[in-house]
Amino acid sequence: LAHTDGLTGLLNHRTFMDKLDETFKLLDRDEYKHFSLLMIDIDHFKNINDSYGHPVGDVALKKVADIIKDKARNVDFVARYGGEEFAIGMIGGKKEDAREMAERIREAVKNTAIIAGRITINCKVSIGVATVDKDVKDVRKKEDLIRQADDALYCAKNAGRDKVFLYDGKKRAPLSSS
């Protein structure tokens, strides 16, 4: 239980960070050529809690977590990063693979009715993606990758939400894929 989030059953933040450390060690040894990080945030989640209460918010968190876990590959590691934010570590994930996964998650969340008792809601997510490519040495440590994925996530939110943005190497200027 110490490794998972009690509500969603996903990895907790600390365990996710430990797995990132392990992955970066493998990247240093050239065991992986690519690794992608997806940062996923439920759009306007505060409005759900404020309008319907925290029990409905919890149902929404669980359902979104289930969708994310379902769309991730078996080799990936998925976590509740904090609050209404999730993260996926894609081992061997090239930028295009990560973009495709992010789009599948975004579409699935958007198209899923979440039922909590008599209440039915729809959620949307914004997703930021950053990739380590061993041929491009712009990521030297996990903090760099987290910052890049976070920058891309904030660009997705600032562009109107319900979007996927890929970090393209320029500060706060990632590429949109939707």
MDAnalysis code that builds the backbone (N, CA, C; Angstrom):
import MDAnalysis as mda
import numpy as np

u = mda.Universe.empty(534, n_residues=178, atom_resindex=np.repeat(np.arange(178), 3), trajectory=True)
u.add_TopologyAttr("name", ["N", "CA", "C"] * 178)
u.add_TopologyAttr("resid", np.arange(1, 179))
u.add_TopologyAttr("resname", ["LEU", "ALA", "HIS", "THR", "ASP", "GLY", "LEU", "THR", "GLY", "LEU", "LEU", "ASN", "HIS", "ARG", "THR", "PHE", "MET", "ASP", "LYS", "LEU", "ASP", "GLU", "THR", "PHE", "LYS", "LEU", "LEU", "ASP", "ARG", "ASP", "GLU", "TYR", "LYS", "HIS", "PHE", "SER", "LEU", "LEU", "MET", "ILE", "ASP", "ILE", "ASP", "HIS", "PHE", "LYS", "ASN", "ILE", "ASN", "ASP", "SER", "TYR", "GLY", "HIS", "PRO", "VAL", "GLY", "ASP", "VAL", "ALA", "LEU", "LYS", "LYS", "VAL", "ALA", "ASP", "ILE", "ILE", "LYS", "ASP", "LYS", "ALA", "ARG", "ASN", "VAL", "ASP", "PHE", "VAL", "ALA", "ARG", "TYR", "GLY", "GLY", "GLU", "GLU", "PHE", "ALA", "ILE", "GLY", "MET", "ILE", "GLY", "GLY", "LYS", "LYS", "GLU", "ASP", "ALA", "ARG", "GLU", "MET", "ALA", "GLU", "ARG", "ILE", "ARG", "GLU", "ALA", "VAL", "LYS", "ASN", "THR", "ALA", "ILE", "ILE", "ALA", "GLY", "ARG", "ILE", "THR", "ILE", "ASN", "CYS", "LYS", "VAL", "SER", "ILE", "GLY", "VAL", "ALA", "THR", "VAL", "ASP", "LYS", "ASP", "VAL", "LYS", "ASP", "VAL", "ARG", "LYS", "LYS", "GLU", "ASP", "LEU", "ILE", "ARG", "GLN", "ALA", "ASP", "ASP", "ALA", "LEU", "TYR", "CYS", "ALA", "LYS", "ASN", "ALA", "GLY", "ARG", "ASP", "LYS", "VAL", "PHE", "LEU", "TYR", "ASP", "GLY", "LYS", "LYS", "ARG", "ALA", "PRO", "LEU", "SER", "SER", "SER"])
u.atoms.positions = np.array([
    [0.808, -1.207, 0.000],
    [0.000, 0.000, 0.000],
    [0.843, 1.259, 0.000],
    [2.048, 1.185, 0.531],
    [2.894, 2.362, 0.612],
    [3.348, 2.845, -0.761],
    [3.169, 2.010, -1.783],
    [3.622, 2.377, -3.119],
    [2.506, 2.873, -4.028],
    [1.264, 2.740, -3.564],
    [0.143, 3.115, -4.421],
    [-0.723, 4.192, -3.770],
    [-1.432, 4.893, -4.608],
    [-2.389, 5.892, -4.171],
    [-3.650, 5.173, -3.706],
    [-4.120, 5.506, -2.516],
    [-5.263, 4.817, -1.933],
    [-6.551, 4.967, -2.712],
    [-6.753, 6.084, -3.385],
    [-8.001, 6.315, -4.112],
    [-8.007, 5.634, -5.474],
    [-6.927, 5.798, -6.223],
    [-6.915, 5.346, -7.622],
    [-6.258, 3.989, -7.831],
    [-5.442, 3.559, -6.894],
    [-4.698, 2.320, -7.060],
    [-3.471, 2.458, -7.948],
    [-3.226, 3.649, -8.467],
    [-2.031, 3.898, -9.279],
    [-0.825, 4.078, -8.357],
    [0.357, 4.107, -8.946],
    [1.545, 4.418, -8.155],
    [1.372, 5.781, -7.498],
    [1.940, 5.960, -6.317],
    [1.915, 7.280, -5.694],
    [3.099, 8.102, -6.210],
    [3.127, 9.359, -5.853],
    [4.151, 10.290, -6.346],
    [5.557, 9.804, -6.017],
    [5.769, 9.403, -4.790],
    [7.116, 8.987, -4.366],
    [7.600, 7.769, -5.160],
    [6.744, 6.792, -5.322],
    [7.126, 5.601, -6.068],
    [7.381, 5.945, -7.533],
    [6.575, 6.834, -8.094],
    [6.788, 7.279, -9.470],
    [8.164, 7.926, -9.620],
    [8.520, 8.791, -8.674],
    [9.827, 9.456, -8.738],
    [10.961, 8.442, -8.604],
    [10.782, 7.434, -7.770],
    [11.787, 6.372, -7.653],
    [11.943, 5.630, -8.979],
    [10.835, 5.350, -9.649],
    [10.891, 4.663, -10.939],
    [11.550, 5.546, -12.003],
    [11.322, 6.853, -11.921],
    [12.018, 7.763, -12.843],
    [13.522, 7.709, -12.610],
    [13.932, 7.683, -11.335],
    [15.362, 7.558, -11.022],
    [15.941, 6.293, -11.643],
    [15.254, 5.176, -11.460],
    [15.709, 3.896, -12.023],
    [15.804, 3.975, -13.541],
    [14.813, 4.590, -14.162],
    [14.794, 4.702, -15.616],
    [15.955, 5.546, -16.112],
    [16.243, 6.641, -15.432],
    [17.357, 7.486, -15.871],
    [18.691, 6.775, -15.726],
    [18.814, 5.878, -14.757],
    [20.034, 5.069, -14.646],
    [20.165, 4.147, -15.846],
    [19.048, 3.573, -16.282],
    [19.063, 2.711, -17.461],
    [19.342, 3.511, -18.725],
    [18.846, 4.745, -18.782],
    [19.148, 5.615, -19.920],
    [20.635, 5.927, -19.973],
    [21.233, 6.156, -18.805],
    [22.674, 6.426, -18.754],
    [23.491, 5.248, -19.264],
    [22.982, 4.044, -19.055],
    [23.703, 2.836, -19.491],
    [23.299, 2.416, -20.903],
    [22.537, 3.250, -21.576],
    [22.088, 2.989, -22.944],
    [21.197, 1.764, -23.066],
    [20.548, 1.362, -21.985],
    [19.619, 0.241, -22.083],
    [18.324, 0.659, -22.778],
    [18.010, 1.945, -22.709],
    [16.870, 2.498, -23.433],
    [17.378, 3.629, -24.302],
    [16.832, 3.721, -25.510],
    [17.193, 4.831, -26.385],
    [16.214, 5.990, -26.226],
    [14.954, 5.662, -25.931],
    [13.918, 6.681, -25.803],
    [13.142, 6.472, -24.504],
    [12.646, 7.578, -23.987],
    [11.750, 7.533, -22.828],
    [10.898, 8.788, -22.886],
    [9.589, 8.619, -22.709],
    [8.682, 9.768, -22.735],
    [7.943, 9.888, -21.418],
    [7.647, 11.119, -21.068],
    [6.874, 11.427, -19.871],
    [5.629, 12.191, -20.288],
    [4.477, 11.687, -19.860],
    [3.204, 12.357, -20.106],
    [2.691, 12.889, -18.776],
    [2.397, 14.174, -18.729],
    [1.761, 14.800, -17.569],
    [0.332, 15.119, -17.970],
    [-0.616, 14.616, -17.183],
    [-2.042, 14.695, -17.519],
    [-2.774, 15.395, -16.380],
    [-3.582, 16.394, -16.715],
    [-4.320, 17.136, -15.703],
    [-5.790, 17.197, -16.109],
    [-6.682, 16.899, -15.163],
    [-8.122, 17.000, -15.443],
    [-8.493, 18.486, -15.488],
    [-9.075, 18.893, -16.594],
    [-9.449, 20.296, -16.782],
    [-10.609, 20.683, -15.871],
    [-10.483, 21.840, -15.258],
    [-11.540, 22.421, -14.413],
    [-12.032, 21.466, -13.321],
    [-11.121, 20.698, -12.750],
    [-11.522, 19.713, -11.742],
    [-12.110, 20.374, -10.501],
    [-11.621, 21.536, -10.144],
    [-12.140, 22.251, -8.974],
    [-13.648, 22.504, -9.114],
    [-14.084, 22.779, -10.340],
    [-15.520, 23.004, -10.578],
    [-16.353, 21.757, -10.262],
    [-15.804, 20.586, -10.517],
    [-16.527, 19.341, -10.202],
    [-16.715, 19.237, -8.698],
    [-15.621, 19.414, -7.954],
    [-15.711, 19.346, -6.488],
    [-16.636, 20.421, -5.933],
    [-16.532, 21.635, -6.462],
    [-17.359, 22.735, -5.967],
    [-18.839, 22.541, -6.305],
    [-19.119, 22.002, -7.481],
    [-20.509, 21.846, -7.920],
    [-21.194, 20.609, -7.350],
    [-20.459, 19.513, -7.248],
    [-21.081, 18.234, -6.895],
    [-20.561, 17.620, -5.600],
    [-19.467, 18.154, -5.076],
    [-18.889, 17.617, -3.849],
    [-17.719, 16.682, -4.113],
    [-16.944, 16.469, -3.078],
    [-15.742, 15.643, -3.201],
    [-16.023, 14.167, -3.501],
    [-17.123, 13.573, -3.016],
    [-17.378, 12.177, -3.402],
    [-17.525, 11.997, -4.918],
    [-18.173, 12.941, -5.581],
    [-18.296, 12.877, -7.045],
    [-16.927, 13.112, -7.670],
    [-16.164, 14.046, -7.115],
    [-14.801, 14.269, -7.596],
    [-13.952, 13.021, -7.485],
    [-14.126, 12.286, -6.389],
    [-13.382, 11.033, -6.215],
    [-13.758, 10.003, -7.275],
    [-15.040, 9.914, -7.603],
    [-15.489, 8.995, -8.658],
    [-14.838, 9.393, -9.981],
    [-14.807, 10.684, -10.262],
    [-14.191, 11.170, -11.499],
    [-12.697, 10.834, -11.527],
    [-12.005, 11.059, -10.419],
    [-10.574, 10.735, -10.349],
    [-10.333, 9.251, -10.620],
    [-11.146, 8.400, -9.996],
    [-10.985, 6.954, -10.191],
    [-11.230, 6.558, -11.642],
    [-12.273, 7.121, -12.245],
    [-12.606, 6.762, -13.627],
    [-11.520, 7.221, -14.594],
    [-11.047, 8.453, -14.421],
    [-9.968, 8.952, -15.286],
    [-8.709, 8.104, -15.088],
    [-8.405, 7.755, -13.850],
    [-7.245, 6.899, -13.572],
    [-7.394, 5.551, -14.281],
    [-8.589, 4.982, -14.257],
    [-8.830, 3.699, -14.935],
    [-8.607, 3.820, -16.443],
    [-9.068, 4.912, -17.023],
    [-8.884, 5.131, -18.463],
    [-7.399, 5.242, -18.789],
    [-6.688, 6.026, -17.999],
    [-5.255, 6.214, -18.241],
    [-4.524, 4.873, -18.140],
    [-4.820, 4.122, -17.100],
    [-4.175, 2.818, -16.911],
    [-4.503, 1.884, -18.071],
    [-5.742, 1.913, -18.531],
    [-6.168, 1.065, -19.633],
    [-5.437, 1.409, -20.932],
    [-5.171, 2.674, -21.165],
    [-4.531, 3.104, -22.410],
    [-3.012, 2.969, -22.371],
    [-2.432, 2.873, -21.179],
    [-0.986, 2.710, -21.058],
    [-0.600, 1.273, -21.415],
    [0.633, 1.111, -21.847],
    [1.135, -0.224, -22.158],
    [1.567, -0.913, -20.860],
    [1.703, -2.219, -20.894],
    [2.107, -2.967, -19.703],
    [3.478, -2.566, -19.181],
    [4.383, -2.124, -20.051],
    [5.735, -1.749, -19.625],
    [5.805, -0.343, -19.039],
    [4.756, 0.447, -19.223],
    [4.741, 1.824, -18.736],
    [4.428, 1.857, -17.249],
    [4.806, 2.939, -16.591],
    [4.401, 3.112, -15.201],
    [3.542, 4.358, -15.088],
    [2.419, 4.184, -14.381],
    [1.376, 5.199, -14.303],
    [1.174, 5.591, -12.847],
    [1.051, 6.903, -12.597],
    [0.923, 7.373, -11.218],
    [-0.085, 8.495, -11.099],
    [-0.621, 8.594, -9.906],
    [-1.319, 9.825, -9.529],
    [-0.217, 10.737, -9.026],
    [0.061, 11.756, -9.805],
    [1.187, 12.638, -9.521],
    [0.868, 13.574, -8.366],
    [-0.390, 13.951, -8.263],
    [-0.845, 14.814, -7.178],
    [-2.188, 15.415, -7.531],
    [-3.083, 15.513, -6.571],
    [-4.390, 16.120, -6.825],
    [-5.081, 15.478, -7.998],
    [-5.360, 16.275, -9.032],
    [-6.012, 15.777, -10.242],
    [-5.021, 15.617, -11.389],
    [-3.760, 15.439, -11.047],
    [-2.713, 15.297, -12.051],
    [-2.144, 13.875, -12.019],
    [-1.932, 13.339, -13.218],
    [-1.412, 11.992, -13.393],
    [-0.159, 12.046, -14.249],
    [0.637, 10.983, -14.214],
    [1.846, 10.913, -15.024],
    [2.032, 9.496, -15.538],
    [2.594, 9.410, -16.737],
    [2.934, 8.114, -17.332],
    [4.396, 8.174, -17.753],
    [5.151, 7.171, -17.338],
    [6.511, 6.982, -17.831],
    [6.464, 5.929, -18.921],
    [6.836, 6.325, -20.140],
    [6.780, 5.427, -21.301],
    [8.168, 4.928, -21.639],
    [8.493, 3.751, -21.170],
    [9.803, 3.166, -21.439],
    [9.897, 2.818, -22.921],
    [10.957, 3.306, -23.567],
    [11.129, 3.067, -24.990],
    [10.193, 3.887, -25.851],
    [9.485, 4.828, -25.238],
    [8.485, 5.606, -25.965],
    [9.075, 6.769, -26.739],
    [9.001, 6.685, -28.061],
    [9.408, 7.798, -28.914],
    [8.348, 8.889, -28.838],
    [8.704, 10.079, -29.284],
    [7.785, 11.225, -29.223],
    [6.458, 10.926, -29.926],
    [6.523, 10.317, -31.086],
    [5.294, 10.018, -31.833],
    [4.433, 8.986, -31.109],
    [5.071, 7.982, -30.520],
    [4.330, 6.985, -29.737],
    [3.627, 7.654, -28.556],
    [4.340, 8.552, -27.895],
    [3.775, 9.254, -26.736],
    [2.620, 10.158, -27.154],
    [2.770, 10.836, -28.280],
    [1.689, 11.689, -28.774],
    [0.441, 10.860, -29.065],
    [0.631, 9.710, -29.707],
    [-0.505, 8.848, -30.023],
    [-1.193, 8.358, -28.755],
    [-0.421, 7.944, -27.755],
    [-1.015, 7.501, -26.502],
    [-1.772, 8.648, -25.841],
    [-1.155, 9.824, -25.829],
    [-1.796, 10.992, -25.214],
    [-3.125, 11.302, -25.889],
    [-3.156, 11.229, -27.196],
    [-4.405, 11.492, -27.934],
    [-5.460, 10.445, -27.611],
    [-5.044, 9.174, -27.507],
    [-6.005, 8.119, -27.158],
    [-6.597, 8.378, -25.771],
    [-5.760, 8.784, -24.838],
    [-6.235, 9.076, -23.487],
    [-7.180, 10.272, -23.510],
    [-6.777, 11.341, -24.184],
    [-7.602, 12.555, -24.241],
    [-8.978, 12.250, -24.822],
    [-8.994, 11.527, -25.930],
    [-10.268, 11.179, -26.581],
    [-11.122, 10.275, -25.690],
    [-10.499, 9.286, -25.076],
    [-11.254, 8.345, -24.236],
    [-11.881, 9.055, -23.040],
    [-11.123, 9.931, -22.401],
    [-11.673, 10.671, -21.260],
    [-12.826, 11.550, -21.717],
    [-12.609, 12.265, -22.789],
    [-13.636, 13.182, -23.318],
    [-14.927, 12.452, -23.678],
    [-14.809, 11.224, -24.163],
    [-15.972, 10.478, -24.651],
    [-16.566, 9.514, -23.629],
    [-16.132, 9.610, -22.380],
    [-16.641, 8.718, -21.339],
    [-17.544, 9.488, -20.381],
    [-18.768, 9.030, -20.250],
    [-19.672, 9.600, -19.257],
    [-19.304, 9.006, -17.903],
    [-19.120, 9.865, -16.921],
    [-18.780, 9.422, -15.573],
    [-20.042, 9.524, -14.730],
    [-20.456, 8.377, -14.198],
    [-21.709, 8.313, -13.446],
    [-21.400, 8.148, -11.968],
    [-21.911, 9.083, -11.184],
    [-21.755, 9.049, -9.726],
    [-23.149, 9.201, -9.126],
    [-23.771, 8.062, -8.816],
    [-25.146, 8.115, -8.321],
    [-26.071, 8.617, -9.409],
    [-26.765, 9.714, -9.136],
    [-27.683, 10.306, -10.119],
    [-27.010, 11.355, -10.993],
    [-25.767, 11.584, -10.760],
    [-25.040, 12.632, -11.479],
    [-24.200, 12.010, -12.590],
    [-24.289, 12.592, -13.760],
    [-23.454, 12.187, -14.889],
    [-22.649, 13.408, -15.326],
    [-21.348, 13.238, -15.402],
    [-20.476, 14.327, -15.826],
    [-19.534, 13.826, -16.904],
    [-18.971, 14.755, -17.622],
    [-17.914, 14.462, -18.589],
    [-16.699, 15.289, -18.208],
    [-15.558, 14.657, -18.268],
    [-14.300, 15.354, -17.976],
    [-13.498, 15.497, -19.261],
    [-12.592, 16.419, -19.229],
    [-11.608, 16.578, -20.295],
    [-10.244, 16.693, -19.621],
    [-9.196, 16.358, -20.368],
    [-7.844, 16.456, -19.832],
    [-6.946, 17.230, -20.780],
    [-5.953, 17.858, -20.195],
    [-4.858, 18.470, -20.948],
    [-3.630, 17.618, -20.679],
    [-2.795, 17.441, -21.716],
    [-1.642, 16.559, -21.583],
    [-0.406, 17.224, -22.166],
    [0.677, 17.183, -21.393],
    [1.983, 17.634, -21.849],
    [2.903, 16.442, -21.996],
    [3.686, 16.427, -23.080],
    [4.569, 15.304, -23.382],
    [5.988, 15.812, -23.590],
    [6.945, 15.125, -22.970],
    [8.368, 15.399, -23.209],
    [9.065, 14.061, -23.398],
    [10.095, 14.064, -24.243],
    [10.777, 12.820, -24.599],
    [12.285, 12.968, -24.451],
    [12.898, 11.922, -23.901],
    [14.352, 11.798, -23.875],
    [14.728, 10.976, -25.089],
    [15.614, 11.522, -25.895],
    [16.159, 10.807, -27.041],
    [17.672, 10.777, -26.841],
    [18.253, 9.606, -26.793],
    [19.690, 9.486, -26.517],
    [20.547, 10.223, -27.545],
    [20.004, 10.469, -28.743],
    [20.756, 11.189, -29.767],
    [20.691, 12.698, -29.571],
    [19.758, 13.170, -28.765],
    [19.609, 14.599, -28.490],
    [19.809, 14.784, -26.998],
    [20.869, 15.442, -26.614],
    [21.258, 15.509, -25.203],
    [20.698, 16.745, -24.494],
    [19.414, 17.048, -24.675],
    [18.838, 18.218, -24.009],
    [18.240, 17.877, -22.651],
    [18.176, 16.591, -22.314],
    [17.683, 16.172, -21.009],
    [18.808, 15.434, -20.301],
    [19.273, 15.988, -19.205],
    [20.388, 15.387, -18.481],
    [19.948, 14.704, -17.191],
    [18.782, 15.089, -16.693],
    [18.298, 14.502, -15.444],
    [16.779, 14.539, -15.438],
    [16.200, 13.799, -14.507],
    [14.742, 13.666, -14.485],
    [14.058, 15.013, -14.285],
    [14.668, 15.910, -13.538],
    [14.054, 17.224, -13.304],
    [13.881, 18.003, -14.603],
    [14.827, 17.842, -15.544],
    [14.699, 18.502, -16.851],
    [13.475, 17.981, -17.602],
    [13.320, 16.663, -17.581],
    [12.193, 16.056, -18.298],
    [10.865, 16.449, -17.666],
    [10.806, 16.459, -16.351],
    [9.585, 16.865, -15.648],
    [9.235, 18.307, -15.986],
    [10.231, 19.184, -15.984],
    [9.989, 20.593, -16.314],
    [9.473, 20.740, -17.738],
    [10.052, 19.987, -18.671],
    [9.613, 20.061, -20.061],
    [8.172, 19.569, -20.226],
    [7.854, 18.445, -19.608],
    [6.481, 17.928, -19.699],
    [5.503, 18.892, -19.043],
    [5.926, 19.480, -17.933],
    [5.089, 20.452, -17.237],
    [4.879, 21.711, -18.086],
    [5.939, 22.179, -18.745],
    [5.809, 23.328, -19.657],
    [4.796, 23.020, -20.757],
    [4.903, 21.829, -21.331],
    [3.977, 21.436, -22.397],
    [2.546, 21.351, -21.867],
    [2.377, 20.838, -20.643],
    [1.045, 20.756, -20.032],
    [0.443, 22.148, -19.863],
    [1.232, 23.087, -19.368],
    [0.703, 24.438, -19.180],
    [0.383, 25.113, -20.506],
    [1.133, 24.810, -21.534],
    [0.793, 25.331, -22.867],
    [-0.542, 24.766, -23.339],
    [-0.775, 23.487, -23.080],
    [-2.062, 22.880, -23.454],
    [-3.202, 23.572, -22.719],
    [-3.009, 23.848, -21.454],
    [-4.050, 24.525, -20.671],
    [-4.259, 25.954, -21.170],
    [-3.163, 26.650, -21.420],
    [-3.260, 28.038, -21.872],
    [-3.835, 28.163, -23.278],
    [-3.777, 27.092, -24.049],
    [-4.322, 27.103, -25.415],
    [-5.801, 26.734, -25.448],
    [-6.411, 26.584, -24.289],
    [-7.840, 26.323, -24.244],
    [-8.232, 24.991, -23.632],
    [-7.282, 24.215, -23.182],
    [-7.518, 22.919, -22.526],
    [-8.010, 21.874, -23.523],
    [-8.155, 20.630, -23.041],
    [-8.556, 19.501, -23.884],
    [-7.621, 19.389, -25.087],
    [-6.321, 19.495, -24.807],
    [-5.308, 19.475, -25.861],
    [-4.122, 18.627, -25.414],
    [-3.348, 18.192, -26.397],
    [-2.068, 17.541, -26.173],
    [-0.993, 18.440, -26.762],
    [0.026, 18.738, -25.987],
    [1.164, 19.509, -26.479],
    [2.431, 18.704, -26.280],
    [3.303, 18.760, -27.285],
    [4.598, 18.108, -27.222],
    [5.669, 19.164, -27.006],
    [6.562, 18.906, -26.071],
    [7.673, 19.831, -25.864],
    [8.610, 19.713, -27.058],
    [9.010, 20.856, -27.612],
    [9.845, 20.816, -28.818],
    [11.235, 21.410, -28.624],
    [11.656, 21.601, -27.391],
    [13.006, 22.093, -27.147],
    [13.094, 23.578, -26.903],
    [11.995, 24.288, -27.058],
    [11.983, 25.726, -26.799],
    [11.149, 25.987, -25.568],
    [11.628, 26.842, -24.714],
    [10.899, 27.125, -23.482],
    [9.508, 27.660, -23.805],
    [8.507, 26.957, -23.293],
    [7.099, 27.337, -23.435],
    [6.667, 27.514, -24.887],
    [7.263, 26.741, -25.792],
    [6.838, 26.805, -27.176],
    [6.681, 25.409, -27.774],
    [5.940, 24.521, -27.087],
    [5.783, 23.182, -27.628],
    [4.844, 23.127, -28.817],
    [4.870, 22.008, -29.475],
    [4.019, 21.768, -30.634],
    [2.688, 21.204, -30.181],
    [1.626, 21.666, -30.771],
    [0.299, 21.118, -30.469],
    [0.032, 19.966, -31.420],
    [-0.620, 18.956, -30.883],
    [-1.034, 17.866, -31.765],
    [-2.545, 17.779, -31.857],
    [-3.239, 18.655, -31.149],
    [-4.705, 18.675, -31.282],
    [-5.217, 20.069, -31.089],
])
